[in-house]
Each structure stands twice: as C-alpha cells, then as structure tokens.
C-alpha cells in the first residue's frame, strides 16, 4: 500500500521516538546524573572525536552525564538527496602525472524511503535535544531536498515556539538546469530548547539607496569604496562563498562547508570554553572552527575516511583531543613497515626516553574497489604496482605502546621524529582512512 508523504513523516517520527526510547531505557542512563565520577569527567573534559554511529555515541555521552551540557549543536546531516557522495584523493603515475581518484564518502540514499530517513533523523534529533543546554541552540543544515520535512519534525520535537530562524546561505557554486532556476542556497534551521537561549546577532553593512548619505538625525553613517552605509543587525540571508577547488581549505571531501560559515555560527551563540558538538562532522570544518575560537568540541562520524581526514586536520591545528572508536575493527597487521633510522638516548633532565627518527618503508593498501568509481580503478591498480607508498597519509605513534599518548605525523613520512620509550607501536593510515599496524625494524638503528 502506497503511503502519502504525510503518512510517511508521521510513521517515521513514531518509529524514531521508539528507537530513542529504547536507546535510553537502561539503568546506566537513568543513573548518570547521580554519578560523582561522571561529574568530575565533565569538568575536566577535553575535546573528543569519535568514529562510529552517532546514535550510539550520543547515548554514551548521555550515560557519561552530558545531558544539558552543550551550548551549541550544529549538524550537517544527509539531505535525503537519494544520491551517493565522493571524496577525492590524488595519485601519481610513473611519469609524475597526477590523477584525481574518487572514493565513496557517504551514502544518502536511505533506500529511497522518506519514512526511514525521518525515523533516523527523529531519533538523533531527540538525542541532541537531551544534550542541548537550556540556553543552547541547535542548528540543522539542510537544503531543498529535506528542509521542509525536517522543519515539521523540529517543530514537533523542539516546539514551534522555539523556532528562532531559517538562515539562507547563498553561494555561487553548484549546478543549474534549463527546467528550473539554479539552486544556489542551503537552509539552516535554528531552534532553542527554552526561551532563555543565548544569541548575539552581529552587525553588518547596509548600503544607503544610491550609496549616498541620508544625514538622518541620530543615525551614524559610514563610507567605504562602494559608498555610504549604516550598521544594522545581520539579516537571515548570508552570502558566503563555498569551498572552491583552489581554496586552501579544501580537503577533497564531498559537501565540505566553509570555515567562515562555521565561525559565524559559533561566535553568534557561544563563548570561549563553551561545549559545542557536531555529530555528522564530515571532514571536520566545524570542529576546526570551534578549536580556533577556543571552544570545546565533540565530533562524530561513522565513515572511516571522514574520521581520518578530521583527525589529521585537528592534529595539524594543534588541538588537544581524544580519539575513540565504537566499532571493534582492528588495524590490519603486517601490511605496513617502519624502519628505525636512529635512536638517541635523552638526558635525565629531559625525562628519559629516546629521540627516534624513522621512515615508513612500505604499505600494502587494502582497497575496497567497490567504493571507487569504475573509471578510476585503473589508477588505483597502477599506483599499487608503481608506487604504493603514496597511499600512506599519516602515521600514529603510541609512544609507550600502552595506548596513553598518540603522536600523529602527517607530513614527512620518510623522516619522522618523535620522543618515545624503548618500545613503541605505530599505525599507518592510508588516504582512504584505513589503518595498518606497522611492523617496526629496530635492528637498523644504533643507540
């Protein structure tokens, strides 16, 4: 029996509520707010990146006592486009020529079923509502495919009176067609949990008619190279360029959002030190913006490639964060090799240990060709034959082999320098985010 759109939304919300209730029904969740140890953990919280299902991760956060602790939650979830999206990496052939290879980043098909999409979104939005503070705001980034559906869901879950704004983000990039006007904007729905939310609307320029001065009494006017203007509260239509092909921000990840957009959102509703979250973090634009503005953050993504890109990006930004994974998948063993070039003992005054210099000498990538576009598979096969080291993206070194302090090296894999104890472990990560526990050759070094 064919269901109408309204019937699918209602059934999806019903199933989503049931999924949420089942997830938080155990005693661990009920007792979390009474646990003093969890209170201490929250107070000492550092930023955290999780690879895994965000529903399970949010349940974990609630069990750890983070209900009502997030000042800002921003999400850029699947848009129900019924499409798949790619990330790209660059490989070289034997002549040095570069080839862009496209790898599946995430699947937004949801079996082409609106009810299933609404069920998944409802359960997760309910989790986020529990995590959001009374003074916090939730920003849900969508486009024309699903913003009208999720607006109905949000009105029901958050309360239509707690709807704050519909932000229209305009940009120039993207496709066009002869059968419709070019679609050049996304929609960001903003909701509060209570009426006591925090939002500081920034000012922006508003140019006078014909760019000439009005000279109204009591109105302060300014002039720039364009003409005369006044400063007014920012409108709900934002024009910010997308991350272009030549942008220094570009990671190659599908649907990457610009840092300027992320910073504007973060600065509008949080202060330094506030806890923020992005549970569909992709390649980590929001998390890097939060880090740069001195906010604490929590991020999550289920995709291997997204989590890997984000992890490297945040390490480069100098972020102090913990990394966890919810699945039990282990790094592949014996498919990467590291040679210790030198090992120098440090003086006692420097805390002991050794200064190591190492090189990644081999990696045998385990490629899921089913996630590679058919036209690009020949370049994968060519690169594996001719120069498989180029598949290595970065190396994680556990400096005492006890899981206490990972050191990420993402630049010069031919001469990695780090301080460690006599025994350490290393994991190589390929450009698609897959991890390989490396065999380490200690015998080539001299103390």
Buried (B, 14 or more C-beta within 10 A) or exposed (E): EEEEEEEBBBBBBBBBBEBBEEBBEEEEBEEBEEBEEBEEEEEEBEBBBBBBBBBBBBBBBBBBBBBBBBBBBBBBBBBBBBEEBBBBBEBBEEEEEEBEBBBBBBBBBBEEBBBBBBBBBBBBBBBBBBBBBEBBBBBBBBBEBBBEBBBBBBBBBBBEEBBBBEBBBEBEEEEEEEEEEEEBBBBBBBBBBEEEBBEEEEEEEEEBEEEEBEEEEEEEBEEEEEBBBBEEEBEEEBEBEBBEEEEEBEBBBBBBBBBBBBBBBBBBBBEEEBBBBBBBBBBBBBBBBBBBBEBBBBBBBBBBBBBBBBBBBBBEBEBEBEBEBBEEEEBBEEBBBBBBBBBEEEEEEEEEBBBBBBBBBBBBBEBEEEBBBEEBBEBBEBBBEEBBBBBBBBBBBBBBBEEEEBBBBBEEBEEBEBBBEEEBBBBBBBBBBBBBBBBBBBEEBEE
